[in-house]
Amino acid sequence: MGRKLLRFAGFASGAVAGTVLCRRVFGAAGERVDVYFDDGSFVTFAGRSSEAARLVPLAQRVLAAVRPA
């Protein structure tokens, strides 16, 4: 019983570590822009798309303006 539990714990911790590593390596790194519409729908532009290249600097300026100094 003890070895089975130890094997399971090792497997589970390895799975969690692998998931974290995959999310860091292959995850959505960088910035993105989510544009929400009145009807409840939205569009996400990845940080490397041409749409996001235009919107990300604008969003950064807006956020910098509203953040407390």
mmCIF file of the N, C-alpha and C atoms, coordinates in Angstrom:
data_MODEL
# 
_entry.id   MODEL 
# 
loop_
_atom_site.group_PDB 
_atom_site.id 
_atom_site.type_symbol 
_atom_site.label_atom_id 
_atom_site.label_alt_id 
_atom_site.label_comp_id 
_atom_site.label_asym_id 
_atom_site.label_entity_id 
_atom_site.label_seq_id 
_atom_site.pdbx_PDB_ins_code 
_atom_site.Cartn_x 
_atom_site.Cartn_y 
_atom_site.Cartn_z 
_atom_site.occupancy 
_atom_site.B_iso_or_equiv 
_atom_site.pdbx_formal_charge 
_atom_site.auth_seq_id 
_atom_site.auth_comp_id 
_atom_site.auth_asym_id 
_atom_site.auth_atom_id 
_atom_site.pdbx_PDB_model_num 
ATOM 1   N N  . MET A 1 1  ? 0.823   -1.197 0.000   1.00 0.00 ? 1  MET A N  1 
ATOM 2   C CA . MET A 1 1  ? 0.000   0.000  0.000   1.00 0.00 ? 1  MET A CA 1 
ATOM 3   C C  . MET A 1 1  ? 0.868   1.262  0.000   1.00 0.00 ? 1  MET A C  1 
ATOM 4   N N  . GLY A 1 2  ? 1.943   1.268  0.748   1.00 0.00 ? 2  GLY A N  1 
ATOM 5   C CA . GLY A 1 2  ? 2.813   2.433  0.839   1.00 0.00 ? 2  GLY A CA 1 
ATOM 6   C C  . GLY A 1 2  ? 3.513   2.734  -0.468  1.00 0.00 ? 2  GLY A C  1 
ATOM 7   N N  . ARG A 1 3  ? 3.965   1.686  -1.153  1.00 0.00 ? 3  ARG A N  1 
ATOM 8   C CA . ARG A 1 3  ? 4.653   1.905  -2.434  1.00 0.00 ? 3  ARG A CA 1 
ATOM 9   C C  . ARG A 1 3  ? 3.689   2.390  -3.509  1.00 0.00 ? 3  ARG A C  1 
ATOM 10  N N  . LYS A 1 4  ? 2.465   1.872  -3.478  1.00 0.00 ? 4  LYS A N  1 
ATOM 11  C CA . LYS A 1 4  ? 1.476   2.328  -4.446  1.00 0.00 ? 4  LYS A CA 1 
ATOM 12  C C  . LYS A 1 4  ? 1.175   3.816  -4.253  1.00 0.00 ? 4  LYS A C  1 
ATOM 13  N N  . LEU A 1 5  ? 1.032   4.206  -3.012  1.00 0.00 ? 5  LEU A N  1 
ATOM 14  C CA . LEU A 1 5  ? 0.757   5.609  -2.714  1.00 0.00 ? 5  LEU A CA 1 
ATOM 15  C C  . LEU A 1 5  ? 1.935   6.487  -3.115  1.00 0.00 ? 5  LEU A C  1 
ATOM 16  N N  . LEU A 1 6  ? 3.140   6.010  -2.862  1.00 0.00 ? 6  LEU A N  1 
ATOM 17  C CA . LEU A 1 6  ? 4.330   6.761  -3.236  1.00 0.00 ? 6  LEU A CA 1 
ATOM 18  C C  . LEU A 1 6  ? 4.438   6.891  -4.760  1.00 0.00 ? 6  LEU A C  1 
ATOM 19  N N  . ARG A 1 7  ? 4.149   5.837  -5.482  1.00 0.00 ? 7  ARG A N  1 
ATOM 20  C CA . ARG A 1 7  ? 4.169   5.889  -6.943  1.00 0.00 ? 7  ARG A CA 1 
ATOM 21  C C  . ARG A 1 7  ? 3.126   6.871  -7.467  1.00 0.00 ? 7  ARG A C  1 
ATOM 22  N N  . PHE A 1 8  ? 1.927   6.808  -6.884  1.00 0.00 ? 8  PHE A N  1 
ATOM 23  C CA . PHE A 1 8  ? 0.867   7.715  -7.306  1.00 0.00 ? 8  PHE A CA 1 
ATOM 24  C C  . PHE A 1 8  ? 1.249   9.162  -7.029  1.00 0.00 ? 8  PHE A C  1 
ATOM 25  N N  . ALA A 1 9  ? 1.803   9.433  -5.871  1.00 0.00 ? 9  ALA A N  1 
ATOM 26  C CA . ALA A 1 9  ? 2.223   10.794 -5.526  1.00 0.00 ? 9  ALA A CA 1 
ATOM 27  C C  . ALA A 1 9  ? 3.313   11.284 -6.484  1.00 0.00 ? 9  ALA A C  1 
ATOM 28  N N  . GLY A 1 10 ? 4.246   10.413 -6.829  1.00 0.00 ? 10 GLY A N  1 
ATOM 29  C CA . GLY A 1 10 ? 5.287   10.774 -7.784  1.00 0.00 ? 10 GLY A CA 1 
ATOM 30  C C  . GLY A 1 10 ? 4.722   11.056 -9.164  1.00 0.00 ? 10 GLY A C  1 
ATOM 31  N N  . PHE A 1 11 ? 3.795   10.219 -9.581  1.00 0.00 ? 11 PHE A N  1 
ATOM 32  C CA . PHE A 1 11 ? 3.154   10.426 -10.880 1.00 0.00 ? 11 PHE A CA 1 
ATOM 33  C C  . PHE A 1 11 ? 2.360   11.727 -10.898 1.00 0.00 ? 11 PHE A C  1 
ATOM 34  N N  . ALA A 1 12 ? 1.593   11.972 -9.848  1.00 0.00 ? 12 ALA A N  1 
ATOM 35  C CA . ALA A 1 12 ? 0.765   13.180 -9.781  1.00 0.00 ? 12 ALA A CA 1 
ATOM 36  C C  . ALA A 1 12 ? 1.625   14.440 -9.753  1.00 0.00 ? 12 ALA A C  1 
ATOM 37  N N  . SER A 1 13 ? 2.699   14.424 -8.978  1.00 0.00 ? 13 SER A N  1 
ATOM 38  C CA . SER A 1 13 ? 3.549   15.616 -8.927  1.00 0.00 ? 13 SER A CA 1 
ATOM 39  C C  . SER A 1 13 ? 4.267   15.815 -10.256 1.00 0.00 ? 13 SER A C  1 
ATOM 40  N N  . GLY A 1 14 ? 4.650   14.761 -10.924 1.00 0.00 ? 14 GLY A N  1 
ATOM 41  C CA . GLY A 1 14 ? 5.252   14.873 -12.251 1.00 0.00 ? 14 GLY A CA 1 
ATOM 42  C C  . GLY A 1 14 ? 4.274   15.421 -13.274 1.00 0.00 ? 14 GLY A C  1 
ATOM 43  N N  . ALA A 1 15 ? 3.020   15.004 -13.185 1.00 0.00 ? 15 ALA A N  1 
ATOM 44  C CA . ALA A 1 15 ? 1.999   15.511 -14.099 1.00 0.00 ? 15 ALA A CA 1 
ATOM 45  C C  . ALA A 1 15 ? 1.763   17.000 -13.880 1.00 0.00 ? 15 ALA A C  1 
ATOM 46  N N  . VAL A 1 16 ? 1.718   17.407 -12.628 1.00 0.00 ? 16 VAL A N  1 
ATOM 47  C CA . VAL A 1 16 ? 1.525   18.829 -12.325 1.00 0.00 ? 16 VAL A CA 1 
ATOM 48  C C  . VAL A 1 16 ? 2.721   19.634 -12.814 1.00 0.00 ? 16 VAL A C  1 
ATOM 49  N N  . ALA A 1 17 ? 3.931   19.141 -12.546 1.00 0.00 ? 17 ALA A N  1 
ATOM 50  C CA . ALA A 1 17 ? 5.136   19.847 -12.994 1.00 0.00 ? 17 ALA A CA 1 
ATOM 51  C C  . ALA A 1 17 ? 5.181   19.924 -14.519 1.00 0.00 ? 17 ALA A C  1 
ATOM 52  N N  . GLY A 1 18 ? 4.803   18.869 -15.194 1.00 0.00 ? 18 GLY A N  1 
ATOM 53  C CA . GLY A 1 18 ? 4.772   18.872 -16.654 1.00 0.00 ? 18 GLY A CA 1 
ATOM 54  C C  . GLY A 1 18 ? 3.754   19.850 -17.203 1.00 0.00 ? 18 GLY A C  1 
ATOM 55  N N  . THR A 1 19 ? 2.598   19.930 -16.563 1.00 0.00 ? 19 THR A N  1 
ATOM 56  C CA . THR A 1 19 ? 1.573   20.870 -16.984 1.00 0.00 ? 19 THR A CA 1 
ATOM 57  C C  . THR A 1 19 ? 2.050   22.304 -16.830 1.00 0.00 ? 19 THR A C  1 
ATOM 58  N N  . VAL A 1 20 ? 2.668   22.604 -15.697 1.00 0.00 ? 20 VAL A N  1 
ATOM 59  C CA . VAL A 1 20 ? 3.186   23.957 -15.462 1.00 0.00 ? 20 VAL A CA 1 
ATOM 60  C C  . VAL A 1 20 ? 4.263   24.294 -16.487 1.00 0.00 ? 20 VAL A C  1 
ATOM 61  N N  . LEU A 1 21 ? 5.146   23.363 -16.745 1.00 0.00 ? 21 LEU A N  1 
ATOM 62  C CA . LEU A 1 21 ? 6.211   23.602 -17.715 1.00 0.00 ? 21 LEU A CA 1 
ATOM 63  C C  . LEU A 1 21 ? 5.649   23.829 -19.116 1.00 0.00 ? 21 LEU A C  1 
ATOM 64  N N  . CYS A 1 22 ? 4.704   23.019 -19.525 1.00 0.00 ? 22 CYS A N  1 
ATOM 65  C CA . CYS A 1 22 ? 4.099   23.188 -20.849 1.00 0.00 ? 22 CYS A CA 1 
ATOM 66  C C  . CYS A 1 22 ? 3.385   24.523 -20.972 1.00 0.00 ? 22 CYS A C  1 
ATOM 67  N N  . ARG A 1 23 ? 2.688   24.942 -19.923 1.00 0.00 ? 23 ARG A N  1 
ATOM 68  C CA . ARG A 1 23 ? 1.986   26.226 -19.981 1.00 0.00 ? 23 ARG A CA 1 
ATOM 69  C C  . ARG A 1 23 ? 2.969   27.379 -20.080 1.00 0.00 ? 23 ARG A C  1 
ATOM 70  N N  . ARG A 1 24 ? 4.111   27.259 -19.417 1.00 0.00 ? 24 ARG A N  1 
ATOM 71  C CA . ARG A 1 24 ? 5.102   28.333 -19.488 1.00 0.00 ? 24 ARG A CA 1 
ATOM 72  C C  . ARG A 1 24 ? 5.788   28.366 -20.850 1.00 0.00 ? 24 ARG A C  1 
ATOM 73  N N  . VAL A 1 25 ? 6.079   27.199 -21.409 1.00 0.00 ? 25 VAL A N  1 
ATOM 74  C CA . VAL A 1 25 ? 6.799   27.142 -22.675 1.00 0.00 ? 25 VAL A CA 1 
ATOM 75  C C  . VAL A 1 25 ? 5.867   27.419 -23.856 1.00 0.00 ? 25 VAL A C  1 
ATOM 76  N N  . PHE A 1 26 ? 4.709   26.746 -23.877 1.00 0.00 ? 26 PHE A N  1 
ATOM 77  C CA . PHE A 1 26 ? 3.817   26.842 -25.026 1.00 0.00 ? 26 PHE A CA 1 
ATOM 78  C C  . PHE A 1 26 ? 2.622   27.733 -24.783 1.00 0.00 ? 26 PHE A C  1 
ATOM 79  N N  . GLY A 1 27 ? 2.490   28.281 -23.611 1.00 0.00 ? 27 GLY A N  1 
ATOM 80  C CA . GLY A 1 27 ? 1.327   29.092 -23.261 1.00 0.00 ? 27 GLY A CA 1 
ATOM 81  C C  . GLY A 1 27 ? 1.284   30.404 -24.008 1.00 0.00 ? 27 GLY A C  1 
ATOM 82  N N  . ALA A 1 28 ? 0.241   31.116 -23.747 1.00 0.00 ? 28 ALA A N  1 
ATOM 83  C CA . ALA A 1 28 ? 0.051   32.404 -24.416 1.00 0.00 ? 28 ALA A CA 1 
ATOM 84  C C  . ALA A 1 28 ? 0.965   33.443 -23.792 1.00 0.00 ? 28 ALA A C  1 
ATOM 85  N N  . ALA A 1 29 ? 2.184   33.415 -24.200 1.00 0.00 ? 29 ALA A N  1 
ATOM 86  C CA . ALA A 1 29 ? 3.144   34.384 -23.687 1.00 0.00 ? 29 ALA A CA 1 
ATOM 87  C C  . ALA A 1 29 ? 2.952   35.700 -24.411 1.00 0.00 ? 29 ALA A C  1 
ATOM 88  N N  . GLY A 1 30 ? 3.224   36.761 -23.733 1.00 0.00 ? 30 GLY A N  1 
ATOM 89  C CA . GLY A 1 30 ? 3.087   38.070 -24.347 1.00 0.00 ? 30 GLY A CA 1 
ATOM 90  C C  . GLY A 1 30 ? 1.724   38.661 -24.075 1.00 0.00 ? 30 GLY A C  1 
ATOM 91  N N  . GLU A 1 31 ? 1.464   39.721 -24.771 1.00 0.00 ? 31 GLU A N  1 
ATOM 92  C CA . GLU A 1 31 ? 0.230   40.453 -24.550 1.00 0.00 ? 31 GLU A CA 1 
ATOM 93  C C  . GLU A 1 31 ? -0.810  40.073 -25.579 1.00 0.00 ? 31 GLU A C  1 
ATOM 94  N N  . ARG A 1 32 ? -2.046  40.341 -25.205 1.00 0.00 ? 32 ARG A N  1 
ATOM 95  C CA . ARG A 1 32 ? -3.145  40.128 -26.129 1.00 0.00 ? 32 ARG A CA 1 
ATOM 96  C C  . ARG A 1 32 ? -4.193  41.192 -25.857 1.00 0.00 ? 32 ARG A C  1 
ATOM 97  N N  . VAL A 1 33 ? -5.074  41.389 -26.799 1.00 0.00 ? 33 VAL A N  1 
ATOM 98  C CA . VAL A 1 33 ? -6.134  42.369 -26.667 1.00 0.00 ? 33 VAL A CA 1 
ATOM 99  C C  . VAL A 1 33 ? -7.457  41.645 -26.834 1.00 0.00 ? 33 VAL A C  1 
ATOM 100 N N  . ASP A 1 34 ? -8.337  41.812 -25.848 1.00 0.00 ? 34 ASP A N  1 
ATOM 101 C CA . ASP A 1 34 ? -9.695  41.292 -25.933 1.00 0.00 ? 34 ASP A CA 1 
ATOM 102 C C  . ASP A 1 34 ? -10.623 42.460 -26.204 1.00 0.00 ? 34 ASP A C  1 
ATOM 103 N N  . VAL A 1 35 ? -11.377 42.389 -27.290 1.00 0.00 ? 35 VAL A N  1 
ATOM 104 C CA . VAL A 1 35 ? -12.325 43.444 -27.644 1.00 0.00 ? 35 VAL A CA 1 
ATOM 105 C C  . VAL A 1 35 ? -13.730 42.886 -27.426 1.00 0.00 ? 35 VAL A C  1 
ATOM 106 N N  . TYR A 1 36 ? -14.460 43.507 -26.496 1.00 0.00 ? 36 TYR A N  1 
ATOM 107 C CA . TYR A 1 36 ? -15.812 43.062 -26.145 1.00 0.00 ? 36 TYR A CA 1 
ATOM 108 C C  . TYR A 1 36 ? -16.842 43.934 -26.850 1.00 0.00 ? 36 TYR A C  1 
ATOM 109 N N  . PHE A 1 37 ? -17.924 43.297 -27.299 1.00 0.00 ? 37 PHE A N  1 
ATOM 110 C CA . PHE A 1 37 ? -18.992 43.991 -28.001 1.00 0.00 ? 37 PHE A CA 1 
ATOM 111 C C  . PHE A 1 37 ? -20.251 43.999 -27.146 1.00 0.00 ? 37 PHE A C  1 
ATOM 112 N N  . ASP A 1 38 ? -21.195 44.895 -27.494 1.00 0.00 ? 38 ASP A N  1 
ATOM 113 C CA . ASP A 1 38 ? -22.428 45.048 -26.724 1.00 0.00 ? 38 ASP A CA 1 
ATOM 114 C C  . ASP A 1 38 ? -23.284 43.780 -26.692 1.00 0.00 ? 38 ASP A C  1 
ATOM 115 N N  . ASP A 1 39 ? -23.199 42.970 -27.723 1.00 0.00 ? 39 ASP A N  1 
ATOM 116 C CA . ASP A 1 39 ? -24.031 41.765 -27.757 1.00 0.00 ? 39 ASP A CA 1 
ATOM 117 C C  . ASP A 1 39 ? -23.448 40.627 -26.919 1.00 0.00 ? 39 ASP A C  1 
ATOM 118 N N  . GLY A 1 40 ? -22.322 40.866 -26.236 1.00 0.00 ? 40 GLY A N  1 
ATOM 119 C CA . GLY A 1 40 ? -21.726 39.857 -25.368 1.00 0.00 ? 40 GLY A CA 1 
ATOM 120 C C  . GLY A 1 40 ? -20.608 39.066 -26.022 1.00 0.00 ? 40 GLY A C  1 
ATOM 121 N N  . SER A 1 41 ? -20.413 39.232 -27.297 1.00 0.00 ? 41 SER A N  1 
ATOM 122 C CA . SER A 1 41 ? -19.344 38.521 -27.988 1.00 0.00 ? 41 SER A CA 1 
ATOM 123 C C  . SER A 1 41 ? -18.038 39.287 -27.819 1.00 0.00 ? 41 SER A C  1 
ATOM 124 N N  . PHE A 1 42 ? -16.948 38.612 -28.108 1.00 0.00 ? 42 PHE A N  1 
ATOM 125 C CA . PHE A 1 42 ? -15.643 39.276 -28.058 1.00 0.00 ? 42 PHE A CA 1 
ATOM 126 C C  . PHE A 1 42 ? -14.684 38.614 -29.020 1.00 0.00 ? 42 PHE A C  1 
ATOM 127 N N  . VAL A 1 43 ? -13.629 39.352 -29.328 1.00 0.00 ? 43 VAL A N  1 
ATOM 128 C CA . VAL A 1 43 ? -12.574 38.865 -30.213 1.00 0.00 ? 43 VAL A CA 1 
ATOM 129 C C  . VAL A 1 43 ? -11.258 39.057 -29.484 1.00 0.00 ? 43 VAL A C  1 
ATOM 130 N N  . THR A 1 44 ? -10.373 38.068 -29.581 1.00 0.00 ? 44 THR A N  1 
ATOM 131 C CA . THR A 1 44 ? -9.052  38.175 -28.977 1.00 0.00 ? 44 THR A CA 1 
ATOM 132 C C  . THR A 1 44 ? -8.015  38.279 -30.082 1.00 0.00 ? 44 THR A C  1 
ATOM 133 N N  . PHE A 1 45 ? -7.169  39.288 -29.980 1.00 0.00 ? 45 PHE A N  1 
ATOM 134 C CA . PHE A 1 45 ? -6.073  39.460 -30.923 1.00 0.00 ? 45 PHE A CA 1 
ATOM 135 C C  . PHE A 1 45 ? -4.777  39.127 -30.194 1.00 0.00 ? 45 PHE A C  1 
ATOM 136 N N  . ALA A 1 46 ? -4.027  38.182 -30.741 1.00 0.00 ? 46 ALA A N  1 
ATOM 137 C CA . ALA A 1 46 ? -2.752  37.789 -30.145 1.00 0.00 ? 46 ALA A CA 1 
ATOM 138 C C  . ALA A 1 46 ? -1.745  38.918 -30.294 1.00 0.00 ? 46 ALA A C  1 
ATOM 139 N N  . GLY A 1 47 ? -0.744  38.930 -29.432 1.00 0.00 ? 47 GLY A N  1 
ATOM 140 C CA . GLY A 1 47 ? 0.228   40.013 -29.398 1.00 0.00 ? 47 GLY A CA 1 
ATOM 141 C C  . GLY A 1 47 ? 1.022   40.197 -30.667 1.00 0.00 ? 47 GLY A C  1 
ATOM 142 N N  . ARG A 1 48 ? 1.102   39.198 -31.503 1.00 0.00 ? 48 ARG A N  1 
ATOM 143 C CA . ARG A 1 48 ? 1.896   39.295 -32.732 1.00 0.00 ? 48 ARG A CA 1 
ATOM 144 C C  . ARG A 1 48 ? 1.065   39.587 -33.969 1.00 0.00 ? 48 ARG A C  1 
ATOM 145 N N  . SER A 1 49 ? -0.243  39.723 -33.797 1.00 0.00 ? 49 SER A N  1 
ATOM 146 C CA . SER A 1 49 ? -1.081  40.009 -34.964 1.00 0.00 ? 49 SER A CA 1 
ATOM 147 C C  . SER A 1 49 ? -1.015  41.489 -35.304 1.00 0.00 ? 49 SER A C  1 
ATOM 148 N N  . SER A 1 50 ? -1.381  41.827 -36.522 1.00 0.00 ? 50 SER A N  1 
ATOM 149 C CA . SER A 1 50 ? -1.324  43.227 -36.940 1.00 0.00 ? 50 SER A CA 1 
ATOM 150 C C  . SER A 1 50 ? -2.346  44.074 -36.182 1.00 0.00 ? 50 SER A C  1 
ATOM 151 N N  . GLU A 1 51 ? -3.507  43.487 -35.864 1.00 0.00 ? 51 GLU A N  1 
ATOM 152 C CA . GLU A 1 51 ? -4.513  44.219 -35.099 1.00 0.00 ? 51 GLU A CA 1 
ATOM 153 C C  . GLU A 1 51 ? -3.996  44.552 -33.704 1.00 0.00 ? 51 GLU A C  1 
ATOM 154 N N  . ALA A 1 52 ? -3.384  43.570 -33.049 1.00 0.00 ? 52 ALA A N  1 
ATOM 155 C CA . ALA A 1 52 ? -2.857  43.791 -31.704 1.00 0.00 ? 52 ALA A CA 1 
ATOM 156 C C  . ALA A 1 52 ? -1.687  44.758 -31.723 1.00 0.00 ? 52 ALA A C  1 
ATOM 157 N N  . ALA A 1 53 ? -0.910  44.757 -32.790 1.00 0.00 ? 53 ALA A N  1 
ATOM 158 C CA . ALA A 1 53 ? 0.223   45.674 -32.892 1.00 0.00 ? 53 ALA A CA 1 
ATOM 159 C C  . ALA A 1 53 ? -0.254  47.125 -32.855 1.00 0.00 ? 53 ALA A C  1 
ATOM 160 N N  . ARG A 1 54 ? -1.458  47.368 -33.342 1.00 0.00 ? 54 ARG A N  1 
ATOM 161 C CA . ARG A 1 54 ? -2.013  48.721 -33.298 1.00 0.00 ? 54 ARG A CA 1 
ATOM 162 C C  . ARG A 1 54 ? -2.702  49.007 -31.969 1.00 0.00 ? 54 ARG A C  1 
ATOM 163 N N  . LEU A 1 55 ? -3.336  48.000 -31.372 1.00 0.00 ? 55 LEU A N  1 
ATOM 164 C CA . LEU A 1 55 ? -4.147  48.224 -30.178 1.00 0.00 ? 55 LEU A CA 1 
ATOM 165 C C  . LEU A 1 55 ? -3.364  48.153 -28.870 1.00 0.00 ? 55 LEU A C  1 
ATOM 166 N N  . VAL A 1 56 ? -2.338  47.330 -28.789 1.00 0.00 ? 56 VAL A N  1 
ATOM 167 C CA . VAL A 1 56 ? -1.592  47.162 -27.540 1.00 0.00 ? 56 VAL A CA 1 
ATOM 168 C C  . VAL A 1 56 ? -0.972  48.479 -27.062 1.00 0.00 ? 56 VAL A C  1 
ATOM 169 N N  . PRO A 1 57 ? -0.300  49.265 -27.907 1.00 0.00 ? 57 PRO A N  1 
ATOM 170 C CA . PRO A 1 57 ? 0.247   50.534 -27.407 1.00 0.00 ? 57 PRO A CA 1 
ATOM 171 C C  . PRO A 1 57 ? -0.834  51.489 -26.895 1.00 0.00 ? 57 PRO A C  1 
ATOM 172 N N  . LEU A 1 58 ? -1.987  51.509 -27.560 1.00 0.00 ? 58 LEU A N  1 
ATOM 173 C CA . LEU A 1 58 ? -3.086  52.349 -27.095 1.00 0.00 ? 58 LEU A CA 1 
ATOM 174 C C  . LEU A 1 58 ? -3.585  51.895 -25.732 1.00 0.00 ? 58 LEU A C  1 
ATOM 175 N N  . ALA A 1 59 ? -3.743  50.599 -25.573 1.00 0.00 ? 59 ALA A N  1 
ATOM 176 C CA . ALA A 1 59 ? -4.206  50.060 -24.293 1.00 0.00 ? 59 ALA A CA 1 
ATOM 177 C C  . ALA A 1 59 ? -3.185  50.322 -23.186 1.00 0.00 ? 59 ALA A C  1 
ATOM 178 N N  . GLN A 1 60 ? -1.912  50.230 -23.496 1.00 0.00 ? 60 GLN A N  1 
ATOM 179 C CA . GLN A 1 60 ? -0.883  50.521 -22.490 1.00 0.00 ? 60 GLN A CA 1 
ATOM 180 C C  . GLN A 1 60 ? -0.942  51.973 -22.048 1.00 0.00 ? 60 GLN A C  1 
ATOM 181 N N  . ARG A 1 61 ? -1.172  52.881 -22.982 1.00 0.00 ? 61 ARG A N  1 
ATOM 182 C CA . ARG A 1 61 ? -1.279  54.299 -22.625 1.00 0.00 ? 61 ARG A CA 1 
ATOM 183 C C  . ARG A 1 61 ? -2.504  54.567 -21.760 1.00 0.00 ? 61 ARG A C  1 
ATOM 184 N N  . VAL A 1 62 ? -3.626  53.924 -22.108 1.00 0.00 ? 62 VAL A N  1 
ATOM 185 C CA . VAL A 1 62 ? -4.840  54.097 -21.313 1.00 0.00 ? 62 VAL A CA 1 
ATOM 186 C C  . VAL A 1 62 ? -4.621  53.579 -19.889 1.00 0.00 ? 62 VAL A C  1 
ATOM 187 N N  . LEU A 1 63 ? -4.039  52.401 -19.779 1.00 0.00 ? 63 LEU A N  1 
ATOM 188 C CA . LEU A 1 63 ? -3.792  51.831 -18.453 1.00 0.00 ? 63 LEU A CA 1 
ATOM 189 C C  . LEU A 1 63 ? -2.813  52.671 -17.651 1.00 0.00 ? 63 LEU A C  1 
ATOM 190 N N  . ALA A 1 64 ? -1.802  53.202 -18.292 1.00 0.00 ? 64 ALA A N  1 
ATOM 191 C CA . ALA A 1 64 ? -0.845  54.066 -17.589 1.00 0.00 ? 64 ALA A CA 1 
ATOM 192 C C  . ALA A 1 64 ? -1.521  55.338 -17.102 1.00 0.00 ? 64 ALA A C  1 
ATOM 193 N N  . ALA A 1 65 ? -2.474  55.841 -17.845 1.00 0.00 ? 65 ALA A N  1 
ATOM 194 C CA . ALA A 1 65 ? -3.159  57.071 -17.464 1.00 0.00 ? 65 ALA A CA 1 
ATOM 195 C C  . ALA A 1 65 ? -4.090  56.883 -16.271 1.00 0.00 ? 65 ALA A C  1 
ATOM 196 N N  . VAL A 1 66 ? -4.677  55.705 -16.143 1.00 0.00 ? 66 VAL A N  1 
ATOM 197 C CA . VAL A 1 66 ? -5.648  55.494 -15.056 1.00 0.00 ? 66 VAL A CA 1 
ATOM 198 C C  . VAL A 1 66 ? -5.039  54.882 -13.811 1.00 0.00 ? 66 VAL A C  1 
ATOM 199 N N  . ARG A 1 67 ? -3.830  54.402 -13.891 1.00 0.00 ? 67 ARG A N  1 
ATOM 200 C CA . ARG A 1 67 ? -3.173  53.834 -12.707 1.00 0.00 ? 67 ARG A CA 1 
ATOM 201 C C  . ARG A 1 67 ? -2.727  54.957 -11.776 1.00 0.00 ? 67 ARG A C  1 
ATOM 202 N N  . PRO A 1 68 ? -2.874  54.713 -10.477 1.00 0.00 ? 68 PRO A N  1 
ATOM 203 C CA . PRO A 1 68 ? -2.393  55.757 -9.543  1.00 0.00 ? 68 PRO A CA 1 
ATOM 204 C C  . PRO A 1 68 ? -0.883  55.876 -9.590  1.00 0.00 ? 68 PRO A C  1 
ATOM 205 N N  . ALA A 1 69 ? -0.405  57.074 -9.447  1.00 0.00 ? 69 ALA A N  1 
ATOM 206 C CA . ALA A 1 69 ? 1.037   57.343 -9.530  1.00 0.00 ? 69 ALA A CA 1 
ATOM 207 C C  . ALA A 1 69 ? 1.772   56.924 -8.288  1.00 0.00 ? 69 ALA A C  1 
# 
